[in-house]
Amino acid sequence: MKIFVTGVCGQLGHDVMLEAKKRGYEVVGSDIHATYAGAETAVSKMPYVSLDITDSSAVKNIIGQISPDVVVHCAAWTAVDAAEETENKEKVFAINVKGTENIAKAAKELDCKMVYISTDYVFDGQGEKPWAADCKDYAPLSVYGETKLQGEQAVSEILNKFFIVRTAWVFGINGSNFIRTMLNLGKKYDTLRVVCDQIGTPTYTKDLAILLVDMCGSDKYGFYHATNEGGYISWYDFACEIFRQAGYKTSVTPVTTAEYGLSAAARPLNSRLDKSKLIENGFEPLPTWQNALERYLKILN
């Protein structure tokens, strides 16, 4: 099986490359940069092509030349607050919507599978009930959420052989994330304020990558939710566990989103994702987030 991965300079794309290679699959990575610009790991020595996904001709030509069996589309604009800035909105749309549409059209021409990574931000985050994978009650609160939803719609309208996988609170070795931020701040300050009313579950990209590569070899197409197991928590809960496992003495004060202060983009309060469809279709659930955190901290150390 040949797998083409976009966004390999990011956290998830990087780990999908490693997992696919580990299983002996032929894998080619891509990103906007002229050469691979991520962490100096085994990925830096793997096949790589520079690709601007907003360039429809380039997407068609490169994917056509590579002729993969599956495209795993991890590339996206993910700077949630910056997406709200007027000067960025057109670019965010070009990447998250038109770029995804270009990838889907290229996949259709080759009749290959596509795995599209989406987000809990497609929902409005109200209530406390976990969002089902096939729920259609979309009401994104931000430009990022809206463009990721339009990306979902492009994939599902163009293709039949697709996996749309929504995830949340992602952390991995190849980039910045909440854990790295907390550890850096914990070294500088004795006390930190962390939001306690946004509820969800963290996702380790190494664990998610295993699931995505499993999907590449499957025909159980459709919409899925995937985060680590271990229960729903707040960012405050997550910060406390990070400091506990890391052995920091940093004190954490819980605050509401309103108390913390408004950000440019509204965040969903309810990011609980119902992952039962994974088990129903024979996929292995991800390990607990507590275990994932422990493994991740060992790598950082």
URCOR-V353624 format. One record per residue. N is the residue number from 1. SS is DSSP state (hx for helix, st for strand, lp for the rest). PHI is phi in degrees with one decimal (* if undefined). PSI is psi in whole degrees, -180 to 180 (none if undefined). Layout:
BEGIN
n=<N/N>
ss=<SS/SS>
phi=<PHI/PHI>
psi=<PSI/PSI>
END
This chain:
BEGIN
n=<1/2/3/4/5/6/7/8/9/10/11/12/13/14/15/16/17/18/19/20/21/22/23/24/25/26/27/28/29/30/31/32/33/34/35/36/37/38/39/40/41/42/43/44/45/46/47/48/49/50/51/52/53/54/55/56/57/58/59/60/61/62/63/64/65/66/67/68/69/70/71/72/73/74/75/76/77/78/79/80/81/82/83/84/85/86/87/88/89/90/91/92/93/94/95/96/97/98/99/100/101/102/103/104/105/106/107/108/109/110/111/112/113/114/115/116/117/118/119/120/121/122/123/124/125/126/127/128/129/130/131/132/133/134/135/136/137/138/139/140/141/142/143/144/145/146/147/148/149/150/151/152/153/154/155/156/157/158/159/160/161/162/163/164/165/166/167/168/169/170/171/172/173/174/175/176/177/178/179/180/181/182/183/184/185/186/187/188/189/190/191/192/193/194/195/196/197/198/199/200/201/202/203/204/205/206/207/208/209/210/211/212/213/214/215/216/217/218/219/220/221/222/223/224/225/226/227/228/229/230/231/232/233/234/235/236/237/238/239/240/241/242/243/244/245/246/247/248/249/250/251/252/253/254/255/256/257/258/259/260/261/262/263/264/265/266/267/268/269/270/271/272/273/274/275/276/277/278/279/280/281/282/283/284/285/286/287/288/289/290/291/292/293/294/295/296/297/298/299/300/301>
ss=<lp/st/st/st/st/st/lp/lp/lp/lp/hx/hx/hx/hx/hx/hx/hx/hx/hx/hx/hx/hx/lp/lp/lp/st/st/st/st/st/st/lp/lp/lp/lp/lp/lp/lp/lp/lp/lp/hx/hx/hx/hx/lp/lp/st/st/st/lp/lp/lp/lp/lp/hx/hx/hx/hx/hx/hx/hx/hx/hx/hx/hx/lp/lp/lp/st/st/st/st/lp/lp/lp/lp/lp/lp/lp/lp/hx/hx/hx/lp/hx/hx/hx/hx/hx/hx/hx/hx/hx/hx/hx/hx/hx/hx/hx/hx/hx/hx/hx/hx/hx/hx/hx/hx/hx/lp/lp/st/st/st/st/st/st/st/hx/hx/hx/lp/lp/lp/lp/lp/lp/lp/lp/st/lp/lp/lp/lp/lp/lp/lp/lp/lp/lp/lp/hx/hx/hx/hx/hx/hx/hx/hx/hx/hx/hx/hx/hx/hx/hx/hx/lp/lp/lp/st/st/st/st/st/st/lp/lp/st/st/lp/lp/lp/lp/lp/lp/hx/hx/hx/hx/hx/hx/hx/hx/hx/hx/hx/lp/lp/st/st/st/st/st/lp/lp/lp/st/st/lp/lp/st/st/hx/hx/hx/hx/hx/hx/hx/hx/hx/hx/hx/hx/lp/lp/lp/lp/lp/st/st/st/st/lp/lp/st/st/lp/lp/lp/st/st/hx/hx/hx/hx/hx/hx/hx/hx/hx/hx/hx/hx/lp/lp/lp/lp/st/st/st/st/st/lp/hx/hx/hx/hx/lp/lp/lp/lp/lp/lp/lp/lp/lp/st/lp/lp/st/lp/lp/hx/hx/hx/hx/hx/lp/lp/lp/lp/lp/st/st/st/hx/hx/hx/hx/hx/hx/hx/hx/hx/hx/hx/hx/lp>
phi=<*/-108.6/-120.4/-107.5/-118.7/-95.8/69.8/-76.7/-86.6/-96.6/-66.0/-76.2/-56.4/-57.5/-75.4/-64.8/-58.1/-62.7/-67.3/-64.4/-64.7/-57.4/-88.0/85.8/-78.8/-79.1/-137.5/-126.0/-105.8/-147.9/-163.9/-71.5/-70.0/-61.7/-131.6/-55.3/-124.9/-98.5/-62.5/-76.9/-123.6/-59.5/-62.0/-64.5/-105.4/-93.5/-55.2/-144.2/-130.3/-77.8/-147.7/-93.9/-68.0/-80.4/-93.3/-61.2/-66.8/-63.6/-61.3/-61.2/-69.1/-68.5/-65.9/-62.9/-67.5/-72.6/52.0/-77.4/-83.8/-143.0/-111.2/-104.5/-96.8/-99.5/-66.5/-169.3/-82.7/-119.1/-78.4/-61.4/-71.1/-62.9/-64.5/-78.6/-71.4/-52.7/-70.2/-101.4/-58.2/-65.2/-69.1/-60.9/-62.0/-61.0/-76.7/-78.1/-104.4/-65.3/-61.5/-65.8/-62.0/-61.1/-62.6/-62.9/-65.3/-66.3/-65.2/-64.3/-62.4/-91.7/55.8/-106.7/-75.7/-136.5/-111.9/-112.6/-92.1/-119.9/-149.3/-64.7/-68.2/-74.1/-102.5/-84.7/71.7/-91.5/76.1/-128.3/-76.6/-60.3/-77.8/-75.5/-61.0/-97.8/-65.5/-113.0/-82.2/-75.9/-162.5/-59.8/-97.0/-139.0/-62.0/-57.5/-61.1/-64.9/-71.8/-68.1/-64.4/-64.1/-64.4/-56.5/-64.4/-62.9/-62.6/-71.8/-83.8/-85.7/-114.6/-104.4/-97.2/-135.9/-121.9/-107.5/-114.9/-89.5/-135.9/-159.4/50.6/-79.4/-141.4/-157.8/-79.0/-102.5/150.7/-87.1/-164.6/-60.7/-64.0/-59.6/-62.1/-62.6/-64.0/-66.6/-69.8/-64.4/-77.7/-100.1/-125.9/-79.7/-133.4/-129.1/-99.1/-133.4/-63.9/-116.1/-112.9/-103.0/-114.3/-168.4/-145.4/-67.7/-137.5/-86.6/-60.8/-63.8/-73.8/-64.3/-60.4/-60.4/-62.5/-63.4/-70.7/-57.7/-63.6/-56.9/-95.2/-116.4/-120.6/-85.5/-69.7/136.0/-94.3/-138.6/-116.3/-146.5/-139.9/-66.6/-78.0/111.4/97.5/-83.1/-139.8/-99.5/-61.6/-61.4/-58.9/-64.1/-60.7/-60.2/-71.2/-59.3/-67.8/-64.0/-68.4/-81.7/78.5/-84.1/-97.3/-57.4/-89.5/-119.1/-103.7/-75.8/-137.1/-78.0/-58.9/-64.4/-68.0/-66.6/115.1/-69.3/-100.7/-60.7/-109.3/-70.6/-101.0/-68.2/-77.3/-106.7/-107.8/-70.1/-111.9/-79.4/-104.8/-62.0/-64.6/-59.2/-66.1/-58.8/-104.3/84.9/-92.3/-77.3/-66.6/-73.7/-61.3/-67.6/-67.7/-63.3/-66.3/-62.6/-61.3/-60.5/-66.2/-67.0/-63.7/-64.8/-68.7/-64.8/-81.2>
psi=<136/129/131/126/127/157/37/-7/-2/-179/-51/-46/-40/-47/-29/-41/-49/-43/-42/-43/-40/-34/2/11/153/126/137/131/159/158/177/-26/151/-38/164/130/24/-161/146/80/-168/-25/-33/-16/4/161/134/139/141/131/126/106/-13/-10/99/-38/-43/-42/-47/-45/-47/-47/-35/-41/-41/-36/62/162/-28/140/124/109/95/-16/137/160/117/3/92/-46/-42/-27/-23/-16/133/-42/-13/-18/-40/-40/-40/-44/-43/-41/-54/-28/-64/-39/-44/-40/-41/-44/-45/-41/-39/-39/-38/-40/-33/-7/42/165/158/134/119/128/120/-161/157/-16/-6/-14/165/-7/22/159/-167/-4/133/141/126/151/-33/12/137/16/62/138/65/145/-7/166/-42/-51/-41/-43/-33/-36/-44/-32/-43/-47/-38/-46/-48/-24/-33/-37/157/-33/78/153/121/113/111/135/-178/156/54/140/144/-180/-25/62/-178/153/178/-40/-48/-42/-46/-43/-40/-43/-35/-24/-23/-30/148/-30/139/147/126/140/135/-1/11/118/132/-151/135/160/120/123/-30/-39/-41/-37/-37/-46/-44/-39/-33/-44/-35/-31/11/165/22/68/161/-163/137/156/136/115/173/155/-174/2/159/138/172/169/-34/-48/-43/-45/-43/-42/-35/-50/-35/-50/-32/-10/22/151/7/132/140/126/123/135/155/166/-40/-42/-35/-35/143/139/170/-38/136/137/141/134/-35/98/25/122/127/117/13/-26/-27/-52/-39/-30/15/12/147/130/156/154/173/152/-29/-45/-40/-42/-43/-45/-39/-43/-33/-37/-41/-32/none>
END
